[in-house]
């Protein structure tokens, strides 16, 4: 089915419908420049933040946001070329970044990356696990089992590997923040995207469980839903077409390609909040970038709020 894009409702100053600070590079990536003054000012310049999946997409966006706010950022991804570009962009904005080429599915590679962070940056204060794959698109019986397993391995096991690597030092220091990126399928079924949905739902329950295990060590673990965002995954859906991805997913992907989705500022502000001392009372929660999360700073949440639960009464 040929792709006919709807006309943007309004054009922004960069010639697209993306935020002014962002420009697409034509390959599914978006390059953004941010102003740290727009975000939570509680970021310490002593922070060392490890971001996985930092070579592109939302991982790169969050890494740039932390660097712009003054943190020292470890960029972890599989692609050396993408890491080189991300590091260059951060350093051009006078940020401090370290390249860490690794596959989150490989425990030894992850451990080596964390060890390097410890030697050069003094450790990992904040882990942002953003590495992820969309996985195969289509009905389960028609998908490639190896690609299905690869998505689970990256989205769920990869995040577990990263948590295993950073937690001993966090527990020893009695301080740490872990932010896991959830997403489509984590709160509701996602037809034709079973691997992605299963891995993200599993990630949310893992975060909630881990949060209880490390609570006594003053380590907080939360899931962040960034919201619909134009990334390389959007292009994967568009290539699959309406027949492969389904009408709803295909239509939403077309719209995302026009408007860019959730503003980068919203995603970064939430990540900075969850990494700061202002969220020390929040752990084991699933929070969306579009939620009114700023009120949570002064509010005690009920145990069942912002969690996955079985609903018995409506």
PyMOL commands that set and color helices and strands:
alter all, ss='L'
color gray80, all
select helices_A, chain A and resi 36-38+57-68+80-92+107-121+140-142+145-173+194-217+232-245+247-259+264-275+277-279+293-298
alter helices_A, ss='H'
color red, helices_A
select strands_A, chain A and resi 22-24+30-32+48-52+72-77+96-101+126-129+176-182+219-225+286-288
alter strands_A, ss='S'
color yellow, strands_A
deselect
rebuild
show_as cartoon
